[in-house]
């Protein structure tokens, strides 16, 4: 068990290293940089200057930002800062990128937690009902519901829902303050509920399909028929014997869905002007704020990788029959 955990932890670190290295080089291959964009914003002030003066200003700006150094020096500094638990200063905010992340992380966490709560609250009862009464009108209706939200992109669902809510005066999208739930509950609810519903319904529909399939397979097992033959109530059989054994494939896909949820929340945060990490990283990429982009990538990738690691370890708690070799498979 210990060897398995160490091996998976090291694999997680290698995955993070590969992703961050890829992002590091991509950001420097893309045309343009922050210094050029700053000078472009000063076009009219620079119009009367010569090309030599412009190049001199550009060189000074790059030296101040540290982007004039050789690529290997920048790469070494990047990893040295990570190993020391530090981050470079944001080009835009002139403060450590970790500080920028600390300001936006609560918004991303609130949106993610709300979306996951909605997904689980949808998937558990809907998937269970669909499996307990298969091939009936209820099952057909629930499967149609799930397929609809599987097919509809989350941003489209969010756009339609927000338009409907604003038209009928249910919510005041775009007017609410950018508050967190523990600061101002009702304005925060108005700001987050539509994107959380859009993300949660998309994830919940997938979980519901996997839960239904897993429960149908378990319901055919001999030990379930034996439990019913002993006179156990149907609810007890479902809760103790069927649901728990059907959760392993659901938990497996949940780890991947969290990664999809993080990616989807980038778009949703941008749509609803939520100042979370997804919105901030889009702005940072657009203006080539390299320290913010790299730091946010580190945090997002690290979260996804280690959530999947925790998902793998949860197999041993859900089903004691799972062994290390079985978890590897």
N, C-alpha and C positions, 0 to 999 in steps of 0.2 A: 504493500500500500504506500509506504513512504517513498519507495523508489519510483512508483507510478506518479505520485504528486510532484516529485522533483523533476522527473522527465517532462511532464506536461508544463511545469512552470518554466523550464528552460526553453521548451518549444514556443511558449508564449513570448518570451523575451526575444527569441530569434525572429518571430513574426513581427514584433514591434520594430525591431532593428531594420528589417527589410522594408517595411512600409515607410518608416521615417527617412531612410536613405533614398528611396524612390522619390518621396516628396521633396527632399532637399535638392536633388539634382533637377527635378522638373521645374521647380521655382526659379532656378538659375538658367534654365534653357529657354524659358518663355521670353519673347521679345519685350523690351522695355523694363524699367525698374522704377523704384520709388523716387529716386533722384530725378530721373527724366520727367516723371509725371509732375513733380513739384515745379520744375522749371517750365513745363508746358503750361501750368496754371498761371505762371508769371509772364505769359507770352508778350503781352503789350509792354510790360516794363522792360523786357529783354529785346524788343524789336530793334531798338536803336543800337544794340551792342553787336560787336563783331563775332564771327564764328569762333575766333580764338578766345574771346572773353567768355563765350558760352561754354566752351569746353573746359575752361579753367574753373568756372563756377560748378560745372558738373563733376569735375574731379574732386573739388573741395567737398561737395555734398556727399559723394560716395566715400570719401575718406572719413567723414564724420560718422557715417552710418556703418562703416566697416565692410562695405561691399566691394571695395577696391582690392582687397587682399586676394591672394591665390586661392583657388577652389579648395585645395587640400587644407589650407590654413583655416578657412571658414568651416570646413567639415570637422576638423579637429576641435575647433573652439565650440562648435555646436554640441558635440558629444561630451566635451569637458564640462560645459555648463550643465548638461543633463545629469551627469554623474555627481556633480556637486549640489544638485537640487536647485539650480538657479536657471534663470532665463534671461535672454537679451532684452534690451529695452525696445518697446514698440516704436516703430518709426513715426507712427501717427500720434500716439499719446505721450511719448517721451517718458514712459515708466515701464517697469518689468512686465513682460507679457503674461506672467503668472498672475499679476495683479489685475490685468484686464480680464483674464479668465475667471478670477474669483468674483468679479462683478457680474459676469454673465452666466456663470454656472448655475446659480439658483433658479433662474428662469428655465433653463434647459432641463434641470432635474424635475421641476414642477410639471412641465409639459410631458416629460417622459413618464413620470409616475402616474399622472392622471390618465394618460393613454393606456398604460399597462393595466391599471385598475379597471378601466372600461372594457379592455380586451378580455380580461379574466372573468369579470362579471357577466360578460356576454357569452363567452365560450363554454364555461362550465354548465350552466343550466340548459343552454340551447343544444350543445353537443350531447348532453346526457339524455334529454327528451327525445332528440332525434334518433339516438341509438336504442333507447328502451322501446320505442314504437316505430320500428323501421318500415319503410315502404308504404306508409299511410299518408293521408292528406297533410297531417302536421309535419311529418318528416319531409315531404315534398316542398312544403312552404318554407320550412327552415333552411333546407338546402338551397332553394332559390334565393332566399335572403343572403345566405353566405356567398353564393356564386356572384351575386350582384356586387357585393362589396369587395370580392376578390378581383373582379374585372374593373371596377371603377377606381381610377387613381385617387389617392387621398387628397391631393390638392384640388381636384375637380369636385369631390364631395364637400370639401371645406368651402369652396367658392359658392356652390349652390346653397349650402346650409346657411352661410353668412348672409347671402342675398335675401333668403327667405326670412331669416330672423330680423334683419334690419327693416325689411318691408312691412312686417307685421308688428314691429315695435317690441319684439321679444328681447332683443339685445341691442346695444348701441355700439356695434363694431366700429373701431376707428376713433371713437370718442372717449373710451375708457382710459384711465390712467394706466401706466405701466407698473402696476403694483403686484407684489407677491401675495399669496393667500394669507400669510400670517401678518401682513402689514395692513391690508385693506381687503377683506374677503370678497365682498360683492363685486367691486370693480375688477378684481383679479379673476373671479369666476367668469365674468363677461368676456374678459380678454382671452382666457385660455380654453373655455368650454368647447367652442367650435373646432379649433385645431385638434384638441384632445379627442373629441368624438370622431373626427375624420381619421386620425391615426389609430385610435383604439378599435374602431369598427373594421378597418382593413386588417389589423393584426388579429383581432378576435375572430374574424371569419375564417382565417387560416387555421387558428387553433381549434375552432369548432369542428372543422373538417377532419383534422387529425384525431381529435378526441372521439368523434363518432366512429371513425374507422377502427381505432384501438379498442373501443368498448365493444363493438360488434364482434371483433375477434376474440376478446376475452369471454364474452357471453356464451360462446360456443364451447368453451372448455369444460372438461368433465367436472372439475371441482366446483364450478358454478352450479351445474345441475345437481351435484351432491348436496350443496348448501341449501338449494331450494327443496330437495327431497327431504331434508331434515326438518323442514318447516320454518326456516328462517324467513322473516318478513322481506318483501321485495326491496324495501328501502335499505335494509341492513346488508343484503347481498350486494346491492349496487355500491353502497358507501365503503364497505369493508373489503370486498373481494374484487369487484369489477373496476371501480374508478381508480383505485390505487395502482392496480396492475396495468391500467391503460395510460397512466400518466407518463411513463418513460418516453415513448415517442413524442408526446406533447412537450415535455421538458426539453427534449433534444431540439425540436424545431423552434422552441421559444428562444434558445440561445442565438439562433440565426435571425429570428425575427427582431430581436433587440437591435442587431446591427442594421436591419432594414428600417426599423423605427427611428434610429439615430439619423440615417440618411434622409428619411422622409421629413423629419422635424426640421432639417435645414431649410427645406422649401417652405414648410408651414410657418416657421418663425419669420422668414422673409415676407411671406404674404400678409401676415397679421402684425408686422412691425414689433415682434417680441424681441427684446434685446438680449437674446440668448446666444449661446456659443455658435449655433448654426448661422444665425444672422451675421454675427461678427466675423465669422470665417469667410463668408461670401464677400463682405466688404474688404477684408484684408487681402484676399486673393485678387480682387479687382484693382486695388491700389498698390499691390505688391508689397504689403507690409509683411515681410518674410518672418520676423520673430513671432508675430501673432499667429500666422498661418502654421508655422512649425510647432508651436506650443499647443495650439488647439488640436492639431492632428495627433500629437502625442497623447493628450488627455482622452480624446475620443476613441482612438485606436486602442489605447491601454484599457479603457473601460469595456469596450466590446470584447477584447481578447480575454480579459480576466472574468467577465461575466460568463463567457463560454467555458472557461476553466471551472468556475463554480458549478455550472450546469453539469459538467462531466462528473464532478465529485458528488453531486446530489443523487446520482444513480444509486449509490451505496446506501443512502438513507431511505429512498423510496422503496427499493426492493433489495432486501438483504441477500437474495440469491445471486445478485450481480457480483461477479468477480473482476479482478483487474484485467484478465484476459478478455472477459466479456465486454468491459468498458472500452478497451482498446478497439474492439471490433466495431 
